[in-house]
Amino acid sequence: MPSLTITNSDIQAANQLSLHCPICANPVEKFVDERELLPVVCAKCGTLYHKVCWEQGGGKCAVLGCGHDKFKVYGTPASPVLSIKYTDLPRPSANGRSSQQTKRLKEEQRREIEQLRRPSLLQRLFKWLLDQIKIG
């Protein structure tokens, strides 16, 4: 049988799947009020910890072979999620009127509301039947 090879990415994936702190073996909750139970992640391998457990573990990762001493708070973005430049935004019109796209969208919305107010075939048939009953 061939030998097994475990890579750093395998270890990182396994540690992120485990939602239990490797120090105290308790679940690491995402939304907590207590500062000590704040979830933190090893900056190198991505293992989840409670902040207090990280500190009690010597301020370094407890995963064999990692031992990294930097962490980041779980859920804080490491890089910008979205970047917008001023050139990406449409320029406002000089006269203060809406753009053509806004006018088109407003017209589509007006048509949809008009169609909703229009009676359906079933409603028209029911009204016709009621009118026939009143006549006869």
Secondary structure, 3 states (H helix, E strand, C coil): CCCCCCCHHHHHHHHHHCCECCCCCCECCCCCCCHHHCEEEECCCCCEEEHHHHHHCCCCCCCCCCCCCCEEECCCCCCCCCCCCHHHCCCCCCCCCCCHHHHHHHHHHHHHHHHHHCCCHHHHHHHHHHHHHHHC
